[in-house]
Amino acid sequence: MSALPGVLCFGNLVVDTLAGPVPGELRWDATVWVKTLDQQVGGNGASTCYALAKLGVPVRLVGAVGDDVFGEFVIRRLAEAGAETSHIARLDALTPASIAIVREDGARALVHRPGASALVFAELPELTSALTAGCTVFHLANPFSMPHMRVHAAEAMRRARGAGLFTTMDTGWDSRGEWMRVVGPALPFTDLVFTNKEEACTLTGCADAESAAHALRAGGAGSVAVKMGRHGCLLIAGSETTHVPAFAVEALDTTGAGDCFAGGFLAARQRGLDVRECARFGNAVAAFSVQKMGATTGVRTFDETADWMATAVTRDPR
């Protein structure tokens, strides 16, 4: 067992079916052949926790899967990575599932069935001493992905702050369009917000990432890390605004890269790195993710990632 402080995560778990790379555009009533058609661990909560565990950080995931073979698959893969899975419920439902159609440039389209995610967190778990034991960080992975968490997000963050945990939230994409009605009340209890550029701008109505990040801070967030894909990360912490460039790699599949960034960032934080180095390490973990099909296939150990970063080339920020 690692001596590092742990992370408690509330989030969704999904079995992802990855298909690609798809040359050109899909056509209805036609067939396209691909090199990869595979099932892997997915979902914002599971992907972030898988990355944290692979990077050597104790992580405890609270969420739900269905009482089916896919639920068994996801839990087994998380446990093999080293994540604590004893608080993952097996519900009388289908395990959440997504189909990701991946294009040759790494972009992907998702089709999602929420399954057990539609039932989990009907009641917000109490943050007992047993549930928080060994943890110094509380991470809420995409409240939009779990309908009941849309109602409970602010209270979950408030309770975590009250329990003395450093609170982080990855916003995710809101297919229902509720956006700030869900996230806004949680911001005053959130020490660090992860979001991507599109999410940040949609949340705030701002036209650019920096203005959006400042708007999230004005809403109460302590710090903001905006994930910008091949353009790296925009980090606003304290009085500093910093652009941390991405590493120069060729993307095969961007599925879950943002979740891996969050996992990498938190893994570095739990080792005491400063905030800019945390963002840089998050970029590295995301860089490994996009070079493989699926969210977590490319994630390496902390030492392997750090060794690669020592010689890896970053992109021109322009």
C-alpha positions in Angstrom: 0.0 0.0 0.0 1.3 3.4 -1.0 2.2 5.9 1.8 0.9 8.7 -0.4 -2.3 10.5 0.7 -5.3 9.2 -1.2 -8.2 10.5 -3.3 -11.9 9.9 -2.7 -13.8 10.1 -5.9 -17.6 10.2 -6.7 -18.1 9.4 -10.3 -19.5 7.3 -13.1 -18.3 4.0 -14.4 -18.8 3.0 -18.1 -17.8 0.1 -20.3 -16.5 1.7 -23.6 -16.7 0.0 -27.0 -14.0 1.7 -29.1 -14.2 1.4 -32.9 -11.7 3.0 -35.3 -9.9 4.6 -36.8 -12.7 5.4 -39.2 -11.4 6.7 -42.6 -13.5 9.7 -43.7 -17.1 10.0 -42.6 -19.5 7.3 -41.6 -22.4 6.6 -44.0 -25.8 5.2 -43.1 -26.7 1.8 -44.7 -23.0 1.1 -45.4 -20.2 -0.8 -43.7 -16.7 0.4 -42.8 -13.8 -1.8 -41.7 -11.7 -0.7 -38.7 -8.5 -1.9 -37.1 -9.8 -1.8 -33.5 -13.1 -2.9 -32.0 -12.5 -3.3 -28.3 -14.1 -2.9 -24.9 -12.3 -1.0 -22.2 -12.9 0.9 -18.9 -14.5 4.3 -19.4 -16.5 6.9 -17.7 -15.2 10.1 -16.0 -14.9 8.6 -12.6 -13.5 5.2 -13.6 -11.0 6.7 -16.0 -9.7 9.2 -13.6 -9.4 6.6 -10.8 -7.7 4.1 -13.1 -5.1 6.7 -14.0 -4.6 7.7 -10.3 -4.2 4.0 -9.3 -1.8 3.3 -12.2 0.2 6.3 -11.1 0.6 4.9 -7.6 -2.0 7.0 -5.7 -4.5 5.3 -3.3 -7.9 6.0 -4.7 -11.4 5.0 -3.6 -14.2 5.3 -6.1 -17.9 5.6 -5.1 -20.3 4.9 -7.9 -22.4 2.2 -9.5 -22.5 -0.4 -12.2 -25.1 -2.9 -13.3 -25.5 -6.4 -12.0 -24.1 -7.9 -15.3 -20.9 -9.1 -16.9 -19.9 -5.6 -18.0 -20.1 -4.4 -14.4 -17.8 -7.2 -13.4 -15.4 -6.3 -16.2 -15.1 -2.6 -15.1 -14.7 -3.4 -11.4 -12.1 -6.1 -12.2 -10.0 -3.8 -14.4 -10.1 -1.0 -11.8 -9.0 -3.4 -9.0 -6.2 -4.8 -11.2 -4.9 -1.2 -11.6 -5.0 -0.8 -7.8 -8.1 1.2 -7.2 -10.3 0.5 -4.1 -13.6 -0.8 -5.5 -15.5 -1.8 -2.3 -17.8 1.2 -2.5 -19.0 0.6 -6.1 -22.6 -0.5 -5.9 -24.0 -3.3 -8.1 -27.5 -2.2 -9.0 -30.4 -4.0 -10.6 -29.8 -2.1 -13.9 -27.5 -2.2 -16.9 -23.9 -1.1 -16.6 -23.5 2.3 -18.3 -22.1 1.9 -21.8 -20.7 4.0 -24.6 -19.8 3.4 -28.2 -17.0 5.7 -29.3 -16.5 6.0 -33.1 -12.9 7.3 -33.5 -11.8 9.2 -36.6 -8.3 9.1 -38.1 -7.4 12.4 -36.5 -8.3 11.2 -33.1 -11.6 13.0 -32.8 -14.5 10.8 -31.6 -18.3 10.7 -31.5 -20.0 9.1 -28.5 -23.3 7.3 -28.1 -24.1 6.7 -24.5 -26.5 4.6 -22.4 -26.6 5.9 -18.8 -27.9 2.6 -17.2 -27.0 2.5 -13.5 -25.7 6.1 -13.6 -29.3 7.2 -13.8 -29.9 5.5 -10.4 -26.8 6.2 -8.4 -26.5 8.9 -5.7 -30.3 9.1 -5.2 -29.1 9.6 -1.6 -25.8 11.4 -1.0 -23.4 9.2 0.9 -22.3 10.5 4.3 -18.5 11.3 4.4 -17.8 9.0 7.3 -14.3 8.6 8.8 -14.2 5.2 7.2 -15.1 6.5 3.7 -12.5 9.4 3.9 -9.8 7.4 5.7 -6.4 8.1 4.2 -7.7 10.6 1.7 -6.8 14.3 1.5 -8.6 15.1 -1.8 -12.3 14.8 -2.8 -12.9 14.6 -6.6 -16.3 14.9 -8.2 -16.0 13.6 -11.8 -18.6 15.1 -14.1 -21.8 15.7 -12.1 -23.7 16.0 -15.4 -23.2 12.3 -16.1 -25.3 11.2 -13.1 -28.8 12.8 -12.9 -29.1 12.6 -9.1 -25.7 14.3 -8.7 -27.0 17.3 -10.6 -29.1 17.9 -7.5 -26.5 17.0 -5.0 -23.3 18.4 -6.5 -23.1 21.6 -4.3 -23.9 19.6 -1.1 -21.3 17.0 -2.0 -18.6 19.6 -2.4 -19.8 21.4 0.8 -19.6 18.2 2.8 -16.2 17.4 1.4 -14.9 20.8 2.3 -16.4 20.5 5.8 -14.5 17.1 6.2 -11.2 18.9 5.6 -10.6 17.6 2.1 -9.2 19.5 -0.8 -12.1 19.7 -3.2 -11.8 19.2 -7.0 -14.4 18.9 -9.7 -14.2 18.0 -13.4 -17.2 19.6 -15.0 -17.8 17.4 -18.0 -20.3 18.1 -20.8 -23.9 18.8 -20.1 -26.2 17.2 -22.7 -29.2 18.6 -20.9 -28.0 22.2 -21.1 -28.4 23.0 -17.4 -24.7 24.0 -17.0 -24.3 26.7 -14.3 -27.6 25.7 -12.6 -25.7 22.6 -11.5 -22.1 23.8 -11.3 -22.6 27.4 -10.1 -23.8 26.5 -6.5 -20.8 24.1 -6.1 -18.1 26.6 -7.1 -17.8 28.3 -3.7 -16.9 24.9 -2.2 -14.5 23.9 -4.9 -10.8 24.4 -4.5 -9.9 23.4 -8.1 -12.1 23.1 -11.2 -11.0 21.0 -14.2 -12.8 21.8 -17.4 -12.1 21.9 -21.1 -12.3 25.0 -23.3 -15.7 24.2 -24.8 -17.2 23.4 -21.4 -15.7 26.5 -19.8 -17.0 28.8 -22.5 -20.5 27.2 -22.5 -20.7 27.3 -18.7 -19.8 31.0 -18.6 -20.9 32.4 -21.9 -17.3 33.8 -22.5 -15.7 33.6 -25.9 -12.2 32.5 -24.8 -10.7 30.1 -22.2 -9.0 32.8 -20.1 -12.1 34.9 -19.7 -14.1 31.8 -18.9 -11.6 30.6 -16.2 -11.7 34.0 -14.6 -15.5 33.9 -14.6 -15.4 30.5 -12.8 -13.1 32.0 -10.2 -15.4 34.9 -9.8 -18.2 32.4 -9.1 -16.2 31.1 -6.2 -13.7 28.5 -7.5 -10.3 28.6 -6.0 -8.2 27.7 -9.0 -9.1 26.6 -12.6 -7.3 24.3 -15.0 -8.7 24.5 -18.6 -7.8 21.5 -20.7 -7.1 22.6 -24.3 -6.1 19.5 -26.1 -3.1 19.9 -28.4 -2.8 23.5 -27.0 -2.1 22.2 -23.5 -3.5 23.6 -20.3 -4.5 27.1 -19.1 -3.9 27.3 -15.4 -5.2 30.1 -13.2 -4.1 29.7 -9.6 -3.6 32.5 -7.0 -2.5 35.6 -8.9 -0.9 33.7 -11.7 -2.2 32.8 -15.2 0.0 30.3 -16.9 -0.2 28.4 -20.2 1.4 24.9 -19.9 2.1 23.6 -23.4 1.1 20.1 -24.5 3.6 17.5 -25.5 4.2 16.9 -29.2 2.5 13.5 -29.9 0.3 12.1 -32.6 -3.3 11.5 -31.3 -4.9 8.2 -32.2 -7.9 8.6 -29.9 -8.9 11.5 -27.6 -11.4 9.5 -25.6 -10.9 10.0 -21.8 -7.8 12.2 -22.3 -9.3 14.9 -20.1 -10.0 12.4 -17.3 -6.4 11.2 -17.5 -5.2 14.8 -17.3 -7.1 15.2 -14.1 -5.7 11.9 -12.7 -2.2 13.0 -13.6 -2.6 16.4 -12.1 -3.9 15.0 -8.8 -1.2 12.2 -8.8 1.5 14.9 -9.0 -0.3 17.0 -6.3 -0.4 14.1 -3.9 3.4 13.9 -4.3 3.8 17.5 -3.4 4.7 19.0 -6.8 3.8 22.7 -7.4 0.7 23.6 -9.4 2.5 24.2 -12.7 4.3 20.9 -12.5 1.0 19.2 -11.7 -0.4 20.7 -14.9 2.6 19.6 -16.9 2.4 16.1 -15.5 -1.3 16.0 -16.3 -0.4 17.0 -19.9 2.0 14.0 -20.0 -0.5 11.5 -18.8 -3.0 12.8 -21.3 -0.3 12.6 -24.0 0.1 8.9 -23.3 -3.7 8.4 -23.3 -4.3 9.9 -26.8 -1.6 7.6 -28.4 -3.7 4.5 -27.7 -7.3 3.5 -28.3 -9.4 4.0 -25.2 -9.1 6.3 -22.2 -6.7 4.3 -20.0 -4.8 1.9 -22.3 -1.8 4.2 -22.6 -1.5 5.2 -19.0 2.0 4.3 -17.5 3.4 4.4 -14.0 4.5 7.6 -12.4 8.2 6.9 -12.8 7.8 5.9 -16.5 5.8 9.1 -17.2 8.4 11.3 -15.4 11.3 9.6 -17.2 9.6 10.3 -20.6 8.9 13.9 -19.7 12.6 14.5 -19.1 13.3 14.3 -22.9 9.8 14.8 -24.4 9.3 17.8 -26.8 6.4 20.2 -26.2 4.3 21.8 -28.9 4.8 25.4 -30.0 2.2 27.2 -28.0 1.2 29.4 -31.0 
